[in-house]
Amino acid sequence: MKDLRDYSLLPHNTFGMDVRAARWVEYASEEELRAFLMQGDTPLPLLPVGSGSNLLFLGNFSGTVLHSAIQGIRVVYENEDEVEVCVGSGVVWDEFVAYAVSRGWYGAENLSLIPGEVGASAVQNIGAYGVEVKDLITKVDTLCIATGEHRRFSNAECRYTYRQSVFKREMKGCYIVTKVFFRLSKKPVWHLDYGNIRAELEKAHAELTLETLRAVIIRIRKAKLPDPVEVGNAGSFFMNPVIPLAQYEALRVSYPDMPHYPAGEGKVKVPAGWLIDRCGWKGKKQGKVGVHDKQALVLVNLGGATGEEVRRLAEDVADSVKEKFGIVIVPEVNYI
């Protein structure tokens, strides 16, 4: 177990915020995590993190940052149609996707190249291109922060909704994810009707396979999203708003090209990136921060920005969307 004081978080947040934590603890097993939780001399609060790809640090963190180094991908059940695997919370998400694709397991390929780690995927309910991880997760293993006791959550108990889970709402700060169980199909299950997937597949002139679809998803993401190594960012900054169908129909009179996707009875999901773009933000700079010139959903650190500068930009963007469309957009990124 790594246990360090006054630790720089610069390598551990993709926005590239040069901030420090009072303590950094990295554990490689549930046993190590339990032993740490039972010490009782820990600077509070506790902040479990993955790769820091969904965080915006507004300043130094006075508590303890916890990071999982729990590894491993293990088959726990398999038949002719499907496979269930147990994955350590510290496994890099895209490495798990690549592993599944290489073995001919369907379900996760549309989630290729999403940054972060497996534990965070179960907290955030990550999603992209018509797929959400909640549809793959069967159960989630955790430790209770207060007692160190193990608890296994069923998919239903996780109470997943769009980019939400019980771990972000009612039980926020109560449990730390240690392992996640996924059920994947051994027979083709394609999701091709979101965004420009089909058009990109046609351009590739290749047979539809898990490998080609993963390659296309990666190519699409790389074309739209900046590499955090080069430009600080957290990917999609805002969640796509879900609005009543009647509100969408009224807006469509003025904006007939407004895209939308079904989101349950009487509701539709509108791409936040489209709304932000229509407000003229794409490519705009505001001091040391800006909106990415290829994807308006992405806010970027142009070099040396503070978390507060990013937050102010996010508020200005959200205000303009509300003023123009009457739609409230909410950050997907967590402010720390």
Phi and psi in degrees as GROMACS dihedral restraints (atoms count N, CA, C in turn):
[ dihedral_restraints ]
;  ai    aj    ak    al  type     phi  dphi    fc
    3     4     5     6     1   -90.9    20    10
    4     5     6     7     1   134.8    20    10
    6     7     8     9     1  -141.5    20    10
    7     8     9    10     1   103.1    20    10
    9    10    11    12     1  -125.6    20    10
   10    11    12    13     1   148.3    20    10
   12    13    14    15     1  -108.8    20    10
   13    14    15    16     1   154.1    20    10
   15    16    17    18     1    46.0    20    10
   16    17    18    19     1    62.4    20    10
   18    19    20    21     1  -102.1    20    10
   19    20    21    22     1   134.6    20    10
   21    22    23    24     1   -74.3    20    10
   22    23    24    25     1   131.2    20    10
   24    25    26    27     1   -97.9    20    10
   25    26    27    28     1     7.1    20    10
   27    28    29    30     1   -55.7    20    10
   28    29    30    31     1   -41.0    20    10
   30    31    32    33     1   -78.6    20    10
   31    32    33    34     1    -1.9    20    10
   33    34    35    36     1  -119.1    20    10
   34    35    36    37     1    20.1    20    10
   36    37    38    39     1  -145.8    20    10
   37    38    39    40     1   127.8    20    10
   39    40    41    42     1   -72.3    20    10
   40    41    42    43     1   -12.6    20    10
   42    43    44    45     1   -75.0    20    10
   43    44    45    46     1   -13.0    20    10
   45    46    47    48     1    72.6    20    10
   46    47    48    49     1    35.3    20    10
   48    49    50    51     1   -81.6    20    10
   49    50    51    52     1   126.9    20    10
   51    52    53    54     1   -87.6    20    10
   52    53    54    55     1    78.7    20    10
   54    55    56    57     1  -124.5    20    10
   55    56    57    58     1   169.3    20    10
   57    58    59    60     1  -127.9    20    10
   58    59    60    61     1   155.0    20    10
   60    61    62    63     1  -111.7    20    10
   61    62    63    64     1   144.2    20    10
   63    64    65    66     1   -61.2    20    10
   64    65    66    67     1   -34.4    20    10
   66    67    68    69     1  -150.2    20    10
   67    68    69    70     1   142.8    20    10
   69    70    71    72     1  -125.4    20    10
   70    71    72    73     1   123.8    20    10
   72    73    74    75     1  -126.0    20    10
   73    74    75    76     1   125.6    20    10
   75    76    77    78     1  -120.3    20    10
   76    77    78    79     1   125.7    20    10
   78    79    80    81     1  -117.3    20    10
   79    80    81    82     1   148.2    20    10
   81    82    83    84     1  -110.3    20    10
   82    83    84    85     1     3.4    20    10
   84    85    86    87     1  -159.6    20    10
   85    86    87    88     1   163.8    20    10
   87    88    89    90     1   -61.7    20    10
   88    89    90    91     1   -35.7    20    10
   90    91    92    93     1   -63.7    20    10
   91    92    93    94     1   -43.3    20    10
   93    94    95    96     1   -63.8    20    10
   94    95    96    97     1   -41.7    20    10
   96    97    98    99     1   -63.7    20    10
   97    98    99   100     1   -44.5    20    10
   99   100   101   102     1   -61.4    20    10
  100   101   102   103     1   -43.5    20    10
  102   103   104   105     1   -61.4    20    10
  103   104   105   106     1   -40.0    20    10
  105   106   107   108     1   -65.0    20    10
  106   107   108   109     1   -45.3    20    10
  108   109   110   111     1   -62.7    20    10
  109   110   111   112     1   -27.9    20    10
  111   112   113   114     1   -86.8    20    10
  112   113   114   115     1    -2.0    20    10
  114   115   116   117     1   -65.8    20    10
  115   116   117   118     1   -44.0    20    10
  117   118   119   120     1    82.4    20    10
  118   119   120   121     1     4.2    20    10
  120   121   122   123     1  -119.5    20    10
  121   122   123   124     1    35.5    20    10
  123   124   125   126     1   -95.8    20    10
  124   125   126   127     1   130.9    20    10
  126   127   128   129     1   -59.2    20    10
  127   128   129   130     1   128.0    20    10
  129   130   131   132     1  -102.2    20    10
  130   131   132   133     1   156.8    20    10
  132   133   134   135     1   -78.8    20    10
  133   134   135   136     1   172.9    20    10
  135   136   137   138     1   -96.0    20    10
  136   137   138   139     1   141.1    20    10
  138   139   140   141     1  -133.0    20    10
  139   140   141   142     1    99.5    20    10
  141   142   143   144     1   -72.7    20    10
  142   143   144   145     1   133.3    20    10
  144   145   146   147     1  -131.9    20    10
  145   146   147   148     1   156.9    20    10
  147   148   149   150     1  -100.5    20    10
  148   149   150   151     1  -110.5    20    10
  150   151   152   153     1   -94.8    20    10
  151   152   153   154     1     3.8    20    10
  153   154   155   156     1    73.0    20    10
  154   155   156   157     1    24.8    20    10
  156   157   158   159     1   -87.5    20    10
  157   158   159   160     1    -0.1    20    10
  159   160   161   162     1  -132.7    20    10
  160   161   162   163     1    27.9    20    10
  162   163   164   165     1  -122.9    20    10
  163   164   165   166     1   147.2    20    10
  165   166   167   168     1  -127.6    20    10
  166   167   168   169     1   106.1    20    10
  168   169   170   171     1   -79.1    20    10
  169   170   171   172     1   124.3    20    10
  171   172   173   174     1   -89.4    20    10
  172   173   174   175     1    -7.3    20    10
  174   175   176   177     1   176.5    20    10
  175   176   177   178     1  -171.2    20    10
  177   178   179   180     1   -62.3    20    10
  178   179   180   181     1   151.1    20    10
  180   181   182   183     1  -105.9    20    10
  181   182   183   184     1   120.2    20    10
  183   184   185   186     1   -84.1    20    10
  184   185   186   187     1    -3.8    20    10
  186   187   188   189     1  -104.1    20    10
  187   188   189   190     1  -149.1    20    10
  189   190   191   192     1  -113.5    20    10
  190   191   192   193     1   124.6    20    10
  192   193   194   195     1   -91.8    20    10
  193   194   195   196     1   128.1    20    10
  195   196   197   198     1  -108.8    20    10
  196   197   198   199     1   132.9    20    10
  198   199   200   201     1  -130.6    20    10
  199   200   201   202     1   131.5    20    10
  201   202   203   204     1   -85.0    20    10
  202   203   204   205     1   132.3    20    10
  204   205   206   207     1  -115.3    20    10
  205   206   207   208     1    23.4    20    10
  207   208   209   210     1   -72.2    20    10
  208   209   210   211     1   119.5    20    10
  210   211   212   213     1  -109.8    20    10
  211   212   213   214     1  -175.8    20    10
  213   214   215   216     1   106.5    20    10
  214   215   216   217     1   138.1    20    10
  216   217   218   219     1  -129.3    20    10
  217   218   219   220     1   116.5    20    10
  219   220   221   222     1  -130.5    20    10
  220   221   222   223     1   129.4    20    10
  222   223   224   225     1   -75.3    20    10
  223   224   225   226     1   126.7    20    10
  225   226   227   228     1  -110.4    20    10
  226   227   228   229     1   -16.7    20    10
  228   229   230   231     1  -159.2    20    10
  229   230   231   232     1   144.1    20    10
  231   232   233   234     1  -158.1    20    10
  232   233   234   235     1   138.5    20    10
  234   235   236   237     1  -140.1    20    10
  235   236   237   238     1  -165.3    20    10
  237   238   239   240     1   -67.2    20    10
  238   239   240   241     1   -25.0    20    10
  240   241   242   243     1  -101.9    20    10
  241   242   243   244     1   -29.7    20    10
  243   244   245   246     1  -151.5    20    10
  244   245   246   247     1   168.7    20    10
  246   247   248   249     1  -140.4    20    10
  247   248   249   250     1   141.3    20    10
  249   250   251   252     1  -114.4    20    10
  250   251   252   253     1   131.0    20    10
  252   253   254   255     1  -125.4    20    10
  253   254   255   256     1   147.9    20    10
  255   256   257   258     1  -106.1    20    10
  256   257   258   259     1   126.3    20    10
  258   259   260   261     1  -125.1    20    10
  259   260   261   262     1   132.6    20    10
  261   262   263   264     1   -64.0    20    10
  262   263   264   265     1   145.3    20    10
  264   265   266   267     1   -65.3    20    10
  265   266   267   268     1   -21.4    20    10
  267   268   269   270     1   -89.7    20    10
  268   269   270   271     1    -0.2    20    10
  270   271   272   273     1   -68.3    20    10
  271   272   273   274     1   133.7    20    10
  273   274   275   276     1   -63.8    20    10
  274   275   276   277     1   129.5    20    10
  276   277   278   279     1   -54.0    20    10
  277   278   279   280     1   -49.3    20    10
  279   280   281   282     1   -68.4    20    10
  280   281   282   283     1   -25.9    20    10
  282   283   284   285     1   -68.0    20    10
  283   284   285   286     1   -36.0    20    10
  285   286   287   288     1   -66.1    20    10
  286   287   288   289     1   -42.8    20    10
  288   289   290   291     1   -60.5    20    10
  289   290   291   292     1   -45.6    20    10
  291   292   293   294     1   -60.7    20    10
  292   293   294   295     1   -39.1    20    10
  294   295   296   297     1   -62.4    20    10
  295   296   297   298     1   -46.1    20    10
  297   298   299   300     1   -63.4    20    10
  298   299   300   301     1   -44.8    20    10
  300   301   302   303     1   -62.3    20    10
  301   302   303   304     1   -41.4    20    10
  303   304   305   306     1   -64.7    20    10
  304   305   306   307     1   -21.1    20    10
  306   307   308   309     1  -102.8    20    10
  307   308   309   310     1     5.2    20    10
  309   310   311   312     1    76.5    20    10
  310   311   312   313     1    28.4    20    10
  312   313   314   315     1   -99.5    20    10
  313   314   315   316     1   125.1    20    10
  315   316   317   318     1   -94.1    20    10
  316   317   318   319     1   147.7    20    10
  318   319   320   321     1   135.9    20    10
  319   320   321   322     1   -37.8    20    10
  321   322   323   324     1   -99.7    20    10
  322   323   324   325     1    -7.1    20    10
  324   325   326   327     1   -61.5    20    10
  325   326   327   328     1   -32.7    20    10
  327   328   329   330     1   -69.6    20    10
  328   329   330   331     1   -13.1    20    10
  330   331   332   333     1   -97.4    20    10
  331   332   333   334     1    16.4    20    10
  333   334   335   336     1   -59.8    20    10
  334   335   336   337     1   143.3    20    10
  336   337   338   339     1    68.6    20    10
  337   338   339   340     1     7.6    20    10
  339   340   341   342     1   -68.2    20    10
  340   341   342   343     1   127.3    20    10
  342   343   344   345     1   -71.3    20    10
  343   344   345   346     1   161.0    20    10
  345   346   347   348     1   115.7    20    10
  346   347   348   349     1  -173.2    20    10
  348   349   350   351     1  -122.3    20    10
  349   350   351   352     1   166.2    20    10
  351   352   353   354     1   -62.0    20    10
  352   353   354   355     1   -40.7    20    10
  354   355   356   357     1   -59.4    20    10
  355   356   357   358     1   -43.6    20    10
  357   358   359   360     1   -67.1    20    10
  358   359   360   361     1   -30.7    20    10
  360   361   362   363     1   -60.3    20    10
  361   362   363   364     1   -35.1    20    10
  363   364   365   366     1   -78.0    20    10
  364   365   366   367     1   -25.4    20    10
  366   367   368   369     1   -78.7    20    10
  367   368   369   370     1   -43.5    20    10
  369   370   371   372     1   -86.1    20    10
  370   371   372   373     1   -19.2    20    10
  372   373   374   375     1    53.2    20    10
  373   374   375   376     1    62.8    20    10
  375   376   377   378     1   -61.2    20    10
  376   377   378   379     1   155.0    20    10
  378   379   380   381     1  -160.5    20    10
  379   380   381   382     1   157.7    20    10
  381   382   383   384     1  -171.2    20    10
  382   383   384   385     1   146.2    20    10
  384   385   386   387     1    51.0    20    10
  385   386   387   388     1    48.3    20    10
  387   388   389   390     1    82.5    20    10
  388   389   390   391     1     7.2    20    10
  390   391   392   393     1  -127.8    20    10
  391   392   393   394     1   137.7    20    10
  393   394   395   396     1  -120.0    20    10
  394   395   396   397     1   145.1    20    10
  396   397   398   399     1   -67.0    20    10
  397   398   399   400     1   -21.6    20    10
  399   400   401   402     1   -58.2    20    10
  400   401   402   403     1   -26.0    20    10
  402   403   404   405     1   -79.7    20    10
  403   404   405   406     1    -7.2    20    10
  405   406   407   408     1  -108.6    20    10
  406   407   408   409     1   -27.7    20    10
  408   409   410   411     1   -75.6    20    10
  409   410   411   412     1   133.7    20    10
  411   412   413   414     1  -103.6    20    10
  412   413   414   415     1   -37.6    20    10
  414   415   416   417     1  -160.0    20    10
  415   416   417   418     1   163.2    20    10
  417   418   419   420     1  -134.7    20    10
  418   419   420   421     1   125.2    20    10
  420   421   422   423     1   -90.6    20    10
  421   422   423   424     1   138.4    20    10
  423   424   425   426     1  -141.2    20    10
  424   425   426   427     1   167.2    20    10
  426   427   428   429     1  -119.0    20    10
  427   428   429   430     1   138.9    20    10
  429   430   431   432     1   -74.8    20    10
  430   431   432   433     1   127.2    20    10
  432   433   434   435     1   -63.4    20    10
  433   434   435   436     1   -37.6    20    10
  435   436   437   438     1   -73.3    20    10
  436   437   438   439     1   -35.3    20    10
  438   439   440   441     1  -118.2    20    10
  439   440   441   442     1   -16.7    20    10
  441   442   443   444     1    78.0    20    10
  442   443   444   445     1     4.2    20    10
  444   445   446   447     1   -77.3    20    10
  445   446   447   448     1   145.6    20    10
  447   448   449   450     1   -77.8    20    10
  448   449   450   451     1   139.2    20    10
  450   451   452   453     1  -141.2    20    10
  451   452   453   454     1   133.9    20    10
  453   454   455   456     1  -105.0    20    10
  454   455   456   457     1   123.5    20    10
  456   457   458   459     1   -97.4    20    10
  457   458   459   460     1   131.4    20    10
  459   460   461   462     1   -73.9    20    10
  460   461   462   463     1   167.0    20    10
  462   463   464   465     1   -56.5    20    10
  463   464   465   466     1   -43.8    20    10
  465   466   467   468     1   -62.9    20    10
  466   467   468   469     1   -39.4    20    10
  468   469   470   471     1   -68.4    20    10
  469   470   471   472     1   -22.0    20    10
  471   472   473   474     1   -71.9    20    10
  472   473   474   475     1   -18.4    20    10
  474   475   476   477     1    49.9    20    10
  475   476   477   478     1    56.9    20    10
  477   478   479   480     1   -74.4    20    10
  478   479   480   481     1   137.0    20    10
  480   481   482   483     1  -137.6    20    10
  481   482   483   484     1  -174.0    20    10
  483   484   485   486     1   -57.3    20    10
  484   485   486   487     1   113.4    20    10
  486   487   488   489     1    55.8    20    10
  487   488   489   490     1    27.3    20    10
  489   490   491   492     1  -138.0    20    10
  490   491   492   493     1   157.0    20    10
  492   493   494   495     1  -155.7    20    10
  493   494   495   496     1   171.9    20    10
  495   496   497   498     1   -61.9    20    10
  496   497   498   499     1   -25.4    20    10
  498   499   500   501     1   -74.7    20    10
  499   500   501   502     1   -15.4    20    10
  501   502   503   504     1  -102.7    20    10
  502   503   504   505     1   -10.1    20    10
  504   505   506   507     1  -119.3    20    10
  505   506   507   508     1  -101.2    20    10
  507   508   509   510     1   -58.9    20    10
  508   509   510   511     1   -35.3    20    10
  510   511   512   513     1  -113.3    20    10
  511   512   513   514     1    28.0    20    10
  513   514   515   516     1   -61.3    20    10
  514   515   516   517     1   130.0    20    10
  516   517   518   519     1    79.6    20    10
  517   518   519   520     1     7.0    20    10
  519   520   521   522     1  -102.3    20    10
  520   521   522   523     1   -30.4    20    10
  522   523   524   525     1  -133.6    20    10
  523   524   525   526     1   152.0    20    10
  525   526   527   528     1  -118.4    20    10
  526   527   528   529     1   126.7    20    10
  528   529   530   531     1   -73.6    20    10
  529   530   531   532     1   132.2    20    10
  531   532   533   534     1  -114.4    20    10
  532   533   534   535     1   -34.3    20    10
  534   535   536   537     1  -147.1    20    10
  535   536   537   538     1   151.3    20    10
  537   538   539   540     1  -130.4    20    10
  538   539   540   541     1   136.3    20    10
  540   541   542   543     1  -105.2    20    10
  541   542   543   544     1   131.8    20    10
  543   544   545   546     1  -123.5    20    10
  544   545   546   547     1   141.3    20    10
  546   547   548   549     1  -109.3    20    10
  547   548   549   550     1   122.1    20    10
  549   550   551   552     1  -120.9    20    10
  550   551   552   553     1   153.4    20    10
  552   553   554   555     1   -89.7    20    10
  553   554   555   556     1   146.4    20    10
  555   556   557   558     1   -99.6    20    10
  556   557   558   559     1     3.6    20    10
  558   559   560   561     1  -119.9    20    10
  559   560   561   562     1   150.8    20    10
  561   562   563   564     1   -55.6    20    10
  562   563   564   565     1   127.6    20    10
  564   565   566   567     1  -136.2    20    10
  565   566   567   568     1   104.6    20    10
  567   568   569   570     1  -103.7    20    10
  568   569   570   571     1   145.4    20    10
  570   571   572   573     1  -128.0    20    10
  571   572   573   574     1    97.5    20    10
  573   574   575   576     1  -119.4    20    10
  574   575   576   577     1    -0.7    20    10
  576   577   578   579     1  -100.7    20    10
  577   578   579   580     1    13.9    20    10
  579   580   581   582     1  -104.9    20    10
  580   581   582   583     1   134.5    20    10
  582   583   584   585     1    62.6    20    10
  583   584   585   586     1  -141.8    20    10
  585   586   587   588     1  -109.4    20    10
  586   587   588   589     1    34.0    20    10
  588   589   590   591     1   -61.5    20    10
  589   590   591   592     1   -49.7    20    10
  591   592   593   594     1   -61.4    20    10
  592   593   594   595     1   -42.1    20    10
  594   595   596   597     1   -62.9    20    10
  595   596   597   598     1   -40.7    20    10
  597   598   599   600     1   -69.7    20    10
  598   599   600   601     1   -34.5    20    10
  600   601   602   603     1   -64.9    20    10
  601   602   603   604     1   -40.4    20    10
  603   604   605   606     1   -64.3    20    10
  604   605   606   607     1   -38.1    20    10
  606   607   608   609     1   -62.6    20    10
  607   608   609   610     1   -34.7    20    10
  609   610   611   612     1   -70.9    20    10
  610   611   612   613     1   -22.3    20    10
  612   613   614   615     1    52.1    20    10
  613   614   615   616     1    42.1    20    10
  615   616   617   618     1  -126.5    20    10
  616   617   618   619     1   154.9    20    10
  618   619   620   621     1   -62.2    20    10
  619   620   621   622     1   141.0    20    10
  621   622   623   624     1   -71.9    20    10
  622   623   624   625     1   111.6    20    10
  624   625   626   627     1  -136.7    20    10
  625   626   627   628     1   170.0    20    10
  627   628   629   630     1   -57.9    20    10
  628   629   630   631     1   -41.5    20    10
  630   631   632   633     1   -65.5    20    10
  631   632   633   634     1   -43.1    20    10
  633   634   635   636     1   -70.4    20    10
  634   635   636   637     1   -37.6    20    10
  636   637   638   639     1   -65.9    20    10
  637   638   639   640     1   -43.0    20    10
  639   640   641   642     1   -59.7    20    10
  640   641   642   643     1   -43.1    20    10
  642   643   644   645     1   -61.2    20    10
  643   644   645   646     1   -40.6    20    10
  645   646   647   648     1   -66.2    20    10
  646   647   648   649     1   -44.7    20    10
  648   649   650   651     1   -59.3    20    10
  649   650   651   652     1   -44.2    20    10
  651   652   653   654     1   -62.3    20    10
  652   653   654   655     1   -42.1    20    10
  654   655   656   657     1   -64.2    20    10
  655   656   657   658     1   -42.4    20    10
  657   658   659   660     1   -62.1    20    10
  658   659   660   661     1   -46.7    20    10
  660   661   662   663     1   -64.1    20    10
  661   662   663   664     1   -42.6    20    10
  663   664   665   666     1   -65.6    20    10
  664   665   666   667     1   -31.3    20    10
  666   667   668   669     1   -71.5    20    10
  667   668   669   670     1   -27.9    20    10
  669   670   671   672     1  -100.4    20    10
  670   671   672   673     1   -31.5    20    10
  672   673   674   675     1  -112.0    20    10
  673   674   675   676     1   132.9    20    10
  675   676   677   678     1   -73.6    20    10
  676   677   678   679     1   149.6    20    10
  678   679   680   681     1   -73.4    20    10
  679   680   681   682     1   121.6    20    10
  681   682   683   684     1   -59.7    20    10
  682   683   684   685     1   -22.8    20    10
  684   685   686   687     1   -65.2    20    10
  685   686   687   688     1   -31.3    20    10
  687   688   689   690     1   -96.1    20    10
  688   689   690   691     1   -40.6    20    10
  690   691   692   693     1  -135.6    20    10
  691   692   693   694     1   121.2    20    10
  693   694   695   696     1   -60.5    20    10
  694   695   696   697     1   128.2    20    10
  696   697   698   699     1  -166.0    20    10
  697   698   699   700     1   168.3    20    10
  699   700   701   702     1  -121.5    20    10
  700   701   702   703     1    28.7    20    10
  702   703   704   705     1    69.1    20    10
  703   704   705   706     1  -141.8    20    10
  705   706   707   708     1   -63.9    20    10
  706   707   708   709     1   119.1    20    10
  708   709   710   711     1   -84.3    20    10
  709   710   711   712     1   -33.7    20    10
  711   712   713   714     1  -113.6    20    10
  712   713   714   715     1   150.9    20    10
  714   715   716   717     1   -79.5    20    10
  715   716   717   718     1   149.1    20    10
  717   718   719   720     1   -71.6    20    10
  718   719   720   721     1   124.6    20    10
  720   721   722   723     1   -72.7    20    10
  721   722   723   724     1   144.2    20    10
  723   724   725   726     1  -106.0    20    10
  724   725   726   727     1   123.9    20    10
  726   727   728   729     1  -127.0    20    10
  727   728   729   730     1   159.7    20    10
  729   730   731   732     1   -61.1    20    10
  730   731   732   733     1   144.4    20    10
  732   733   734   735     1   -57.0    20    10
  733   734   735   736     1   -37.9    20    10
  735   736   737   738     1   -62.7    20    10
  736   737   738   739     1   -38.2    20    10
  738   739   740   741     1   -66.5    20    10
  739   740   741   742     1   -40.9    20    10
  741   742   743   744     1   -62.4    20    10
  742   743   744   745     1   -44.8    20    10
  744   745   746   747     1   -60.9    20    10
  745   746   747   748     1   -37.4    20    10
  747   748   749   750     1   -68.0    20    10
  748   749   750   751     1   -40.6    20    10
  750   751   752   753     1   -69.2    20    10
  751   752   753   754     1   -30.5    20    10
  753   754   755   756     1   -66.6    20    10
  754   755   756   757     1   -21.1    20    10
  756   757   758   759     1   -60.9    20    10
  757   758   759   760     1   -42.1    20    10
  759   760   761   762     1   -88.9    20    10
  760   761   762   763     1   -26.0    20    10
  762   763   764   765     1  -129.8    20    10
  763   764   765   766     1    74.3    20    10
  765   766   767   768     1   -62.8    20    10
  766   767   768   769     1   -19.0    20    10
  768   769   770   771     1   -94.6    20    10
  769   770   771   772     1     9.7    20    10
  771   772   773   774     1   -65.5    20    10
  772   773   774   775     1   116.6    20    10
  774   775   776   777     1   -73.3    20    10
  775   776   777   778     1   157.2    20    10
  777   778   779   780     1  -159.0    20    10
  778   779   780   781     1   160.4    20    10
  780   781   782   783     1  -137.7    20    10
  781   782   783   784     1   144.3    20    10
  783   784   785   786     1   -56.7    20    10
  784   785   786   787     1   140.6    20    10
  786   787   788   789     1  -140.8    20    10
  787   788   789   790     1    41.7    20    10
  789   790   791   792     1    98.3    20    10
  790   791   792   793     1   170.6    20    10
  792   793   794   795     1   -60.7    20    10
  793   794   795   796     1   122.6    20    10
  795   796   797   798     1    75.8    20    10
  796   797   798   799     1    13.4    20    10
  798   799   800   801     1  -136.8    20    10
  799   800   801   802     1   154.5    20    10
  801   802   803   804     1  -137.3    20    10
  802   803   804   805     1   154.8    20    10
  804   805   806   807     1  -103.9    20    10
  805   806   807   808     1   131.0    20    10
  807   808   809   810     1  -112.1    20    10
  808   809   810   811     1   132.6    20    10
  810   811   812   813     1   -63.3    20    10
  811   812   813   814     1   120.7    20    10
  813   814   815   816     1   -62.2    20    10
  814   815   816   817     1   -33.8    20    10
  816   817   818   819     1   -60.8    20    10
  817   818   819   820     1   -38.3    20    10
  819   820   821   822     1   -66.1    20    10
  820   821   822   823     1   -43.3    20    10
  822   823   824   825     1   -62.2    20    10
  823   824   825   826     1   -44.5    20    10
  825   826   827   828     1   -65.6    20    10
  826   827   828   829     1   -41.4    20    10
  828   829   830   831     1   -60.7    20    10
  829   830   831   832     1   -44.0    20    10
  831   832   833   834     1   -66.4    20    10
  832   833   834   835     1   -18.2    20    10
  834   835   836   837     1   -87.6    20    10
  835   836   837   838     1     3.1    20    10
  837   838   839   840     1    83.2    20    10
  838   839   840   841     1    20.8    20    10
  840   841   842   843     1   -88.5    20    10
  841   842   843   844     1   -22.2    20    10
  843   844   845   846     1   -56.8    20    10
  844   845   846   847     1   125.5    20    10
  846   847   848   849     1    82.1    20    10
  847   848   849   850     1    -2.6    20    10
  849   850   851   852     1   -76.1    20    10
  850   851   852   853     1   146.7    20    10
  852   853   854   855     1  -116.6    20    10
  853   854   855   856     1   147.6    20    10
  855   856   857   858     1  -139.0    20    10
  856   857   858   859     1    86.4    20    10
  858   859   860   861     1    69.5    20    10
  859   860   861   862     1  -123.1    20    10
  861   862   863   864     1   -92.3    20    10
  862   863   864   865     1     8.2    20    10
  864   865   866   867     1  -127.8    20    10
  865   866   867   868     1   165.6    20    10
  867   868   869   870     1  -167.9    20    10
  868   869   870   871     1  -179.6    20    10
  870   871   872   873     1  -106.8    20    10
  871   872   873   874     1   131.4    20    10
  873   874   875   876     1   -57.8    20    10
  874   875   876   877     1   141.8    20    10
  876   877   878   879     1   -79.6    20    10
  877   878   879   880     1    -8.3    20    10
  879   880   881   882     1  -111.3    20    10
  880   881   882   883     1   -18.0    20    10
  882   883   884   885     1  -148.3    20    10
  883   884   885   886     1   109.4    20    10
  885   886   887   888     1   -68.7    20    10
  886   887   888   889     1   -12.0    20    10
  888   889   890   891     1   -77.8    20    10
  889   890   891   892     1    -9.1    20    10
  891   892   893   894     1  -108.0    20    10
  892   893   894   895     1   122.9    20    10
  894   895   896   897     1   -95.9    20    10
  895   896   897   898     1   142.7    20    10
  897   898   899   900     1  -127.5    20    10
  898   899   900   901     1   147.6    20    10
  900   901   902   903     1   -91.6    20    10
  901   902   903   904     1   110.9    20    10
  903   904   905   906     1   -79.8    20    10
  904   905   906   907     1    -3.0    20    10
  906   907   908   909     1   130.2    20    10
  907   908   909   910     1   111.2    20    10
  909   910   911   912     1    79.2    20    10
  910   911   912   913     1    13.8    20    10
  912   913   914   915     1   -75.5    20    10
  913   914   915   916     1   157.6    20    10
  915   916   917   918     1  -100.4    20    10
  916   917   918   919     1   162.6    20    10
  918   919   920   921     1   -61.2    20    10
  919   920   921   922     1   -35.1    20    10
  921   922   923   924     1   -64.4    20    10
  922   923   924   925     1   -35.6    20    10
  924   925   926   927     1   -65.6    20    10
  925   926   927   928     1   -39.5    20    10
  927   928   929   930     1   -65.4    20    10
  928   929   930   931     1   -42.7    20    10
  930   931   932   933     1   -62.8    20    10
  931   932   933   934     1   -41.5    20    10
  933   934   935   936     1   -62.2    20    10
  934   935   936   937     1   -40.7    20    10
  936   937   938   939     1   -62.3    20    10
  937   938   939   940     1   -44.4    20    10
  939   940   941   942     1   -59.8    20    10
  940   941   942   943     1   -40.0    20    10
  942   943   944   945     1   -66.8    20    10
  943   944   945   946     1   -39.9    20    10
  945   946   947   948     1   -64.1    20    10
  946   947   948   949     1   -41.4    20    10
  948   949   950   951     1   -63.2    20    10
  949   950   951   952     1   -47.9    20    10
  951   952   953   954     1   -62.8    20    10
  952   953   954   955     1   -39.4    20    10
  954   955   956   957     1   -62.5    20    10
  955   956   957   958     1   -40.9    20    10
  957   958   959   960     1   -69.1    20    10
  958   959   960   961     1   -36.1    20    10
  960   961   962   963     1   -65.7    20    10
  961   962   963   964     1   -42.1    20    10
  963   964   965   966     1   -64.9    20    10
  964   965   966   967     1   -40.0    20    10
  966   967   968   969     1   -67.0    20    10
  967   968   969   970     1   -40.6    20    10
  969   970   971   972     1   -80.5    20    10
  970   971   972   973     1   -40.8    20    10
  972   973   974   975     1  -113.6    20    10
  973   974   975   976     1   -12.3    20    10
  975   976   977   978     1    72.0    20    10
  976   977   978   979     1    22.9    20    10
  978   979   980   981     1  -115.2    20    10
  979   980   981   982     1   133.3    20    10
  981   982   983   984     1   -93.1    20    10
  982   983   984   985     1   124.2    20    10
  984   985   986   987     1  -107.4    20    10
  985   986   987   988     1   139.7    20    10
  987   988   989   990     1  -118.1    20    10
  988   989   990   991     1   137.7    20    10
  990   991   992   993     1   -60.4    20    10
  991   992   993   994     1   138.2    20    10
  993   994   995   996     1   -85.8    20    10
  994   995   996   997     1   -26.2    20    10
  996   997   998   999     1   -73.5    20    10
  997   998   999  1000     1   140.9    20    10
  999  1000  1001  1002     1   -92.1    20    10
 1000  1001  1002  1003     1   127.1    20    10
 1002  1003  1004  1005     1   -83.5    20    10
 1003  1004  1005  1006     1   129.4    20    10
